[in-house]
């Protein structure tokens, strides 16, 4: 949702389509937000002063044992539960 908002606002349908293709790929796993994710997100939000959406995204990755978390948000670089790679 976050990565598609700005291109949609700018009318950049090519970038929107690129994101849609990326998220439809077999490498991407979409998960429901579980109670465990919310609990972990709450802890991460308190520990790192993350925004709620960022905490939920990062907690989901940590809960499923992701090996890397890709983001453009430098604020997440201070998190250590899962490797954060700034794009």
MODELLER restraints for C-alpha pairs under 7 A, 6 or more apart:
rsr = mdl.restraints
at = mdl.atoms
rsr.add(forms.Gaussian(group=physical.xy_distance, feature=features.Distance(at['CA:4:A'], at['CA:16:A']), mean=5.71, stdev=0.5))
rsr.add(forms.Gaussian(group=physical.xy_distance, feature=features.Distance(at['CA:4:A'], at['CA:19:A']), mean=6.97, stdev=0.5))
rsr.add(forms.Gaussian(group=physical.xy_distance, feature=features.Distance(at['CA:7:A'], at['CA:13:A']), mean=6.81, stdev=0.5))
rsr.add(forms.Gaussian(group=physical.xy_distance, feature=features.Distance(at['CA:7:A'], at['CA:15:A']), mean=6.30, stdev=0.5))
rsr.add(forms.Gaussian(group=physical.xy_distance, feature=features.Distance(at['CA:7:A'], at['CA:16:A']), mean=6.10, stdev=0.5))
rsr.add(forms.Gaussian(group=physical.xy_distance, feature=features.Distance(at['CA:8:A'], at['CA:16:A']), mean=6.74, stdev=0.5))
rsr.add(forms.Gaussian(group=physical.xy_distance, feature=features.Distance(at['CA:37:A'], at['CA:56:A']), mean=6.78, stdev=0.5))
rsr.add(forms.Gaussian(group=physical.xy_distance, feature=features.Distance(at['CA:37:A'], at['CA:59:A']), mean=5.65, stdev=0.5))
rsr.add(forms.Gaussian(group=physical.xy_distance, feature=features.Distance(at['CA:37:A'], at['CA:60:A']), mean=5.58, stdev=0.5))
rsr.add(forms.Gaussian(group=physical.xy_distance, feature=features.Distance(at['CA:37:A'], at['CA:63:A']), mean=6.54, stdev=0.5))
rsr.add(forms.Gaussian(group=physical.xy_distance, feature=features.Distance(at['CA:38:A'], at['CA:56:A']), mean=6.67, stdev=0.5))
rsr.add(forms.Gaussian(group=physical.xy_distance, feature=features.Distance(at['CA:40:A'], at['CA:59:A']), mean=5.60, stdev=0.5))
rsr.add(forms.Gaussian(group=physical.xy_distance, feature=features.Distance(at['CA:41:A'], at['CA:55:A']), mean=4.79, stdev=0.5))
rsr.add(forms.Gaussian(group=physical.xy_distance, feature=features.Distance(at['CA:41:A'], at['CA:56:A']), mean=5.06, stdev=0.5))
rsr.add(forms.Gaussian(group=physical.xy_distance, feature=features.Distance(at['CA:41:A'], at['CA:59:A']), mean=4.99, stdev=0.5))
rsr.add(forms.Gaussian(group=physical.xy_distance, feature=features.Distance(at['CA:44:A'], at['CA:55:A']), mean=6.06, stdev=0.5))
rsr.add(forms.Gaussian(group=physical.xy_distance, feature=features.Distance(at['CA:45:A'], at['CA:51:A']), mean=6.69, stdev=0.5))
rsr.add(forms.Gaussian(group=physical.xy_distance, feature=features.Distance(at['CA:45:A'], at['CA:52:A']), mean=6.74, stdev=0.5))
rsr.add(forms.Gaussian(group=physical.xy_distance, feature=features.Distance(at['CA:45:A'], at['CA:55:A']), mean=5.56, stdev=0.5))
rsr.add(forms.Gaussian(group=physical.xy_distance, feature=features.Distance(at['CA:61:A'], at['CA:69:A']), mean=6.78, stdev=0.5))
rsr.add(forms.Gaussian(group=physical.xy_distance, feature=features.Distance(at['CA:62:A'], at['CA:81:A']), mean=6.38, stdev=0.5))
rsr.add(forms.Gaussian(group=physical.xy_distance, feature=features.Distance(at['CA:62:A'], at['CA:82:A']), mean=5.84, stdev=0.5))
rsr.add(forms.Gaussian(group=physical.xy_distance, feature=features.Distance(at['CA:66:A'], at['CA:82:A']), mean=6.81, stdev=0.5))
rsr.add(forms.Gaussian(group=physical.xy_distance, feature=features.Distance(at['CA:67:A'], at['CA:82:A']), mean=6.38, stdev=0.5))
rsr.add(forms.Gaussian(group=physical.xy_distance, feature=features.Distance(at['CA:67:A'], at['CA:83:A']), mean=6.45, stdev=0.5))
rsr.add(forms.Gaussian(group=physical.xy_distance, feature=features.Distance(at['CA:68:A'], at['CA:82:A']), mean=6.06, stdev=0.5))
rsr.add(forms.Gaussian(group=physical.xy_distance, feature=features.Distance(at['CA:68:A'], at['CA:83:A']), mean=4.78, stdev=0.5))
rsr.add(forms.Gaussian(group=physical.xy_distance, feature=features.Distance(at['CA:68:A'], at['CA:84:A']), mean=5.80, stdev=0.5))
rsr.add(forms.Gaussian(group=physical.xy_distance, feature=features.Distance(at['CA:68:A'], at['CA:85:A']), mean=6.78, stdev=0.5))
rsr.add(forms.Gaussian(group=physical.xy_distance, feature=features.Distance(at['CA:69:A'], at['CA:82:A']), mean=6.64, stdev=0.5))
rsr.add(forms.Gaussian(group=physical.xy_distance, feature=features.Distance(at['CA:69:A'], at['CA:83:A']), mean=6.01, stdev=0.5))
rsr.add(forms.Gaussian(group=physical.xy_distance, feature=features.Distance(at['CA:69:A'], at['CA:84:A']), mean=4.74, stdev=0.5))
rsr.add(forms.Gaussian(group=physical.xy_distance, feature=features.Distance(at['CA:69:A'], at['CA:85:A']), mean=6.01, stdev=0.5))
rsr.add(forms.Gaussian(group=physical.xy_distance, feature=features.Distance(at['CA:70:A'], at['CA:84:A']), mean=6.10, stdev=0.5))
rsr.add(forms.Gaussian(group=physical.xy_distance, feature=features.Distance(at['CA:70:A'], at['CA:85:A']), mean=5.01, stdev=0.5))
rsr.add(forms.Gaussian(group=physical.xy_distance, feature=features.Distance(at['CA:70:A'], at['CA:86:A']), mean=6.12, stdev=0.5))
rsr.add(forms.Gaussian(group=physical.xy_distance, feature=features.Distance(at['CA:70:A'], at['CA:87:A']), mean=6.70, stdev=0.5))
rsr.add(forms.Gaussian(group=physical.xy_distance, feature=features.Distance(at['CA:71:A'], at['CA:85:A']), mean=6.38, stdev=0.5))
rsr.add(forms.Gaussian(group=physical.xy_distance, feature=features.Distance(at['CA:71:A'], at['CA:86:A']), mean=5.17, stdev=0.5))
rsr.add(forms.Gaussian(group=physical.xy_distance, feature=features.Distance(at['CA:71:A'], at['CA:87:A']), mean=5.81, stdev=0.5))
rsr.add(forms.Gaussian(group=physical.xy_distance, feature=features.Distance(at['CA:72:A'], at['CA:86:A']), mean=5.25, stdev=0.5))
rsr.add(forms.Gaussian(group=physical.xy_distance, feature=features.Distance(at['CA:72:A'], at['CA:87:A']), mean=5.03, stdev=0.5))
rsr.add(forms.Gaussian(group=physical.xy_distance, feature=features.Distance(at['CA:73:A'], at['CA:86:A']), mean=6.78, stdev=0.5))
rsr.add(forms.Gaussian(group=physical.xy_distance, feature=features.Distance(at['CA:74:A'], at['CA:86:A']), mean=6.49, stdev=0.5))
rsr.add(forms.Gaussian(group=physical.xy_distance, feature=features.Distance(at['CA:76:A'], at['CA:84:A']), mean=6.93, stdev=0.5))
rsr.add(forms.Gaussian(group=physical.xy_distance, feature=features.Distance(at['CA:77:A'], at['CA:84:A']), mean=5.72, stdev=0.5))
